[in-house]
Amino acid sequence: MSESDELRMGVSEARANLTEVIARTRLLGVRVILTRRDKPQAVLVSPEWYERARAALGES
């Protein structure tokens, strides 16, 4: 996955377009970095990415 598979978006913008944001994450694998005042607050990732990350950390 490349840096182009990431999208930075303000929390308010993401809230206003939540259905589209979720679809891009789930269907296209785009990681969405949610920001407030240009500072990262959270990251939205696909369920598959999340499960791979948990497995890599040795979590069930």
RAGI-V217636 format. One record per pair of residues at least 4 apart in sequence whose C-alpha atoms are under 7 Angstrom apart, sorted by the first residue. I is the first residue (numbers start at 0). J is the second residue. If there is no record, write none. Layout:
BEGIN
I:J
I:J
END
This chain:
BEGIN
0:4
4:29
4:30
5:29
5:30
5:31
6:29
6:30
6:31
6:32
7:31
7:32
7:33
7:34
8:12
8:13
8:31
8:32
8:33
8:34
9:13
9:33
9:34
9:35
10:14
10:33
10:34
10:35
11:15
12:16
13:17
13:20
16:20
17:21
18:22
19:23
20:24
21:25
22:26
23:27
23:28
23:29
24:28
24:29
24:30
24:44
24:45
25:45
28:45
30:42
30:43
30:44
31:42
31:43
31:44
32:39
32:41
32:42
32:43
33:39
33:40
33:41
33:42
34:38
34:39
34:40
35:39
35:40
44:48
44:49
45:49
46:50
47:51
48:52
49:53
50:54
51:55
52:56
53:57
53:58
53:59
54:58
54:59
END
